[in-house]
Amino acid sequence: MYKILFKFVLSFLVSSFLLMHLIGCAISPAPISDKSGDYEFAELLEEIRQKEKLPAIAASVIIDGDIYVKAVVGTRKYGTNNWVTLEDKFLIGSCGKAFTATLAAILINEGLLQWDTSVGEVFPEIKMHPEWVSITIQHLLTNRSGYADDSNSRLLPNDQIMPLWHDKNSPMDMRNGYMKIAINIKPRQPPNEVVIYANSGFLIAGVMLETVANKSFENLMQEKLFNPLALSTAGYGSPATIDPISQPYGHFANSAIQKDFPDYISPMGNVAISIIRQKQICQIISSFRNEILHELKISKSVDSPNKKQLFGII
């Protein structure tokens, strides 16, 4: 009964951080120790990990704002016995977009910009497609700019993203270069008419925040969000790049990848954090969602293939 209950809760309430799927590879059993978290929950996760052939899983169940149970199982790097612990940091992918939107709300509260501040206002000297001039930071953070990423890369078109796939300059410089390409691509639709999920929109919003605050996105996030919330384990970039011994790698097929993504994509969601801090993540998402819906009186009636998309979190 205990395990059946957890399977039910897991399906509906759990927020989990998964390393990328290993296709067709044998997975060695992982030991469950006091560093794995709740023993019975870890057993369940290990069953799932074995079935799905994953290198590792970190998951928690949060009920009424509190972590009810948490556990991690598996290896940091495929083919090794370097086991994960509750302290390990996992990339949380596009869940990090909620952090970008929250940072925008903080800077707006400080008077550095408004929800209707446009791309043209922040970058008056930069050449851009005329339809980008009136697109606002609210449009970008609600996926309502009308801009669409390339259907294959989910970023810029392949011929333009490939030269930017490796960090050649500082993250701020790389983001600026990316933005200048994106804002010269004609949006697919006028703003605020349809919802189109766009990674590039969040990166452009991040550059807007850097510009008005005159600080890097990563430094702003540390100063305005991570430090005040005591998110000591939070940071940007692939964990194994910083600590290849005691942090997990990304994986593709049966290969471990030390660096999953370029550093400059931080506003899109390149956040890494441990499972023990997942409660704060949920609090950020929940409180921001409620406050922003009330403040902006945002309607969910905008045409969308996914009515749930709002600030990347709803």
C-alpha positions in Angstrom: 0.0 0.0 0.0 2.8 2.3 0.9 4.4 1.9 -2.5 1.1 2.2 -4.3 0.4 5.5 -2.5 3.8 6.8 -3.5 3.3 5.9 -7.1 0.1 7.8 -7.1 1.6 10.8 -5.4 4.7 10.6 -7.7 2.5 10.8 -10.8 0.7 13.9 -9.7 2.8 15.8 -7.2 6.4 15.0 -7.6 8.8 17.4 -9.3 11.8 15.5 -10.4 15.2 16.3 -11.8 16.3 13.7 -14.3 19.5 13.2 -16.2 19.0 12.4 -19.9 17.8 9.1 -20.9 20.2 6.3 -21.6 19.0 4.3 -24.5 19.4 0.5 -24.5 22.2 0.4 -21.9 22.4 -2.0 -18.9 22.2 -0.2 -15.6 24.0 -1.4 -12.5 22.0 -1.5 -9.3 22.7 1.6 -7.1 23.2 1.2 -3.4 20.7 3.0 -1.1 22.3 4.7 1.9 21.7 7.5 4.4 22.9 9.9 1.7 20.1 8.7 -0.6 17.3 10.3 1.5 14.1 8.4 2.5 14.8 4.7 2.1 11.5 3.5 0.8 11.1 6.4 -1.6 14.7 5.7 -2.8 13.7 2.1 -3.4 10.8 3.2 -5.6 13.0 5.6 -7.5 15.6 2.9 -8.1 12.9 0.6 -9.5 12.0 3.4 -11.9 15.6 4.1 -12.7 16.3 0.5 -13.6 13.2 0.2 -15.7 13.8 3.4 -17.7 17.6 2.9 -17.8 18.5 6.2 -16.3 21.9 7.1 -14.8 20.3 8.9 -11.9 17.0 10.3 -10.5 16.5 12.9 -7.9 12.9 13.6 -6.8 10.8 14.9 -4.0 7.1 15.0 -3.0 5.9 18.4 -1.8 2.6 18.7 0.0 1.2 22.0 1.2 4.5 23.7 0.5 6.6 21.3 2.6 8.9 18.5 1.4 7.1 15.3 2.4 9.8 13.0 1.2 12.9 13.2 -1.0 15.5 10.8 -2.4 18.2 10.4 -5.0 19.6 7.2 -6.6 22.1 6.3 -9.3 25.5 7.3 -10.6 26.9 10.7 -11.4 28.6 9.4 -14.5 27.5 6.4 -16.5 29.7 3.3 -16.1 31.1 4.4 -12.7 30.2 3.7 -9.0 30.3 7.4 -8.2 26.9 7.5 -6.5 24.7 10.6 -6.3 23.7 12.1 -2.9 21.1 14.6 -1.7 23.7 17.4 -2.0 24.2 16.8 -5.7 23.1 19.6 -8.1 20.9 18.8 -11.1 20.1 21.0 -14.0 16.4 21.8 -13.9 16.0 22.9 -17.5 13.2 25.2 -18.4 12.0 25.3 -14.8 14.7 28.0 -14.5 12.5 30.3 -16.7 10.5 31.0 -13.6 13.7 32.4 -12.0 14.1 34.8 -15.0 10.6 36.0 -14.7 10.9 36.5 -11.0 14.1 38.5 -11.5 12.2 40.7 -13.9 9.5 41.3 -11.3 12.2 42.3 -8.8 13.8 44.8 -11.1 10.4 46.2 -12.1 9.6 46.6 -8.4 12.9 48.5 -8.1 11.8 50.9 -10.9 14.5 49.9 -13.4 11.8 49.0 -16.1 8.1 48.3 -16.4 6.2 45.3 -17.7 5.4 47.3 -20.9 9.0 48.3 -21.4 9.8 47.3 -25.0 12.8 45.9 -26.9 13.0 49.1 -28.9 13.1 51.2 -25.7 15.9 49.2 -24.1 18.0 49.0 -27.4 17.2 52.2 -29.3 20.6 52.1 -31.2 20.4 48.4 -32.3 19.1 47.5 -35.7 16.1 45.2 -35.5 13.1 44.1 -37.5 10.3 46.8 -37.2 7.9 44.3 -35.6 10.3 43.8 -32.7 10.3 47.4 -31.6 7.0 47.2 -29.7 7.5 43.8 -28.2 7.6 44.1 -24.4 9.3 42.2 -21.7 5.9 41.0 -20.6 5.3 39.5 -24.1 8.7 37.7 -24.0 8.1 36.3 -20.5 4.6 35.1 -21.3 5.5 33.5 -24.6 3.2 36.0 -26.3 5.8 37.9 -28.4 4.8 36.2 -31.6 8.4 35.1 -32.2 9.0 31.4 -32.9 12.2 29.5 -32.5 13.5 27.3 -35.3 11.4 24.1 -35.2 14.6 21.9 -35.3 17.0 23.6 -33.0 14.4 25.2 -30.6 16.7 28.2 -30.7 18.0 30.2 -33.7 18.0 28.6 -37.1 20.6 25.9 -37.3 23.0 27.8 -39.6 23.0 30.7 -37.1 23.1 28.8 -33.8 25.9 26.4 -34.6 28.6 29.2 -34.4 27.2 30.2 -31.1 27.0 26.7 -29.6 30.4 27.0 -27.9 31.3 29.8 -25.5 33.8 32.0 -27.3 33.4 35.2 -25.2 31.8 36.2 -21.9 28.2 35.0 -21.4 27.0 38.7 -21.6 28.8 39.1 -25.0 27.4 35.8 -26.3 23.9 36.8 -25.2 24.2 40.1 -27.0 25.3 38.4 -30.2 22.4 36.0 -30.0 19.9 38.7 -29.3 21.0 40.8 -32.3 20.4 37.9 -34.6 17.0 37.0 -33.1 15.5 40.5 -33.2 16.2 40.7 -36.9 14.1 37.7 -37.6 10.4 38.6 -38.4 8.1 37.3 -35.7 5.6 34.8 -36.9 2.6 36.6 -35.4 1.8 40.0 -33.9 2.4 40.2 -30.1 -0.3 39.1 -27.6 -2.3 37.1 -30.1 -1.0 33.6 -29.7 1.2 31.7 -27.3 4.4 30.4 -28.9 6.9 28.8 -26.5 10.2 30.4 -27.4 13.5 29.8 -25.6 14.9 32.9 -27.4 12.3 35.1 -25.8 13.7 34.5 -22.3 17.3 35.1 -23.4 16.3 38.4 -25.0 14.4 39.3 -21.8 17.6 38.4 -19.9 19.7 40.8 -22.0 17.1 43.5 -21.3 17.5 43.0 -17.6 21.3 43.1 -17.9 21.1 46.3 -19.8 18.8 48.2 -17.5 20.7 47.0 -14.4 24.2 47.2 -15.9 25.1 43.8 -14.4 25.4 40.3 -15.7 22.3 38.1 -15.5 24.2 35.6 -13.3 25.3 38.3 -10.9 21.8 39.8 -10.7 20.3 36.4 -10.0 22.8 35.7 -7.2 22.3 39.1 -5.7 18.6 39.5 -6.0 17.3 35.9 -5.6 19.8 33.2 -4.6 21.4 35.1 -1.7 18.1 36.5 -0.2 16.5 33.0 -0.4 19.6 31.3 1.0 19.8 29.1 -2.1 23.3 28.1 -1.3 23.4 25.2 -3.7 21.9 27.1 -6.7 24.0 28.3 -9.6 24.2 28.4 -13.4 26.0 26.0 -15.7 26.6 22.2 -15.8 27.5 21.0 -12.3 30.2 18.6 -13.6 32.0 21.4 -15.3 32.6 23.0 -12.0 33.2 19.8 -10.0 33.7 16.7 -12.1 34.2 14.5 -9.1 31.3 15.2 -6.8 28.6 16.5 -9.2 26.5 14.6 -11.8 27.2 14.7 -15.6 24.7 15.1 -18.3 24.2 12.1 -20.6 23.3 11.4 -24.2 22.8 7.8 -25.2 25.5 6.0 -23.3 27.9 8.9 -23.2 28.5 11.2 -20.2 28.7 14.9 -21.1 30.6 17.2 -18.8 29.0 20.4 -20.2 25.4 20.1 -21.3 24.8 23.6 -22.7 26.7 26.9 -23.4 26.9 29.1 -20.3 25.3 32.1 -22.0 21.8 30.5 -22.1 21.2 31.1 -18.4 18.0 33.2 -18.9 16.5 30.2 -20.8 16.9 28.0 -17.7 20.5 26.7 -17.2 20.0 26.5 -13.4 21.5 23.7 -11.3 20.3 23.1 -7.7 20.1 20.2 -5.2 16.9 18.4 -4.5 17.0 19.6 -0.8 16.3 23.1 -2.1 13.3 22.2 -4.3 10.9 23.6 -1.7 12.2 27.1 -2.4 11.8 26.5 -6.2 8.1 25.6 -5.7 7.6 28.6 -3.5 9.1 30.9 -6.1 6.9 29.5 -8.8 3.7 29.5 -6.7 4.1 33.0 -5.2 5.1 34.6 -8.4 2.3 32.9 -10.3 -0.4 34.2 -7.9 1.0 37.7 -7.5 1.7 38.3 -11.2 -1.7 37.0 -12.4 -3.3 39.4 -9.9 -1.1 42.4 -10.7 -1.2 42.1 -14.5 -4.8 40.8 -14.7 -3.5 38.4 -17.4 -6.2 36.5 -19.3 -5.7 32.9 -20.1 -8.0 33.2 -23.1 -5.2 34.0 -25.5 -5.1 31.4 -28.2 -2.5 28.8 -27.4 -1.7 25.2 -28.3 -0.9 24.9 -24.6 -3.2 27.1 -22.5 -0.9 26.5 -19.4 2.1 28.5 -20.8 2.5 31.7 -18.8 5.9 33.0 -17.7 7.1 29.4 -18.5 5.6 28.2 -15.3 1.8 27.9 -15.4 
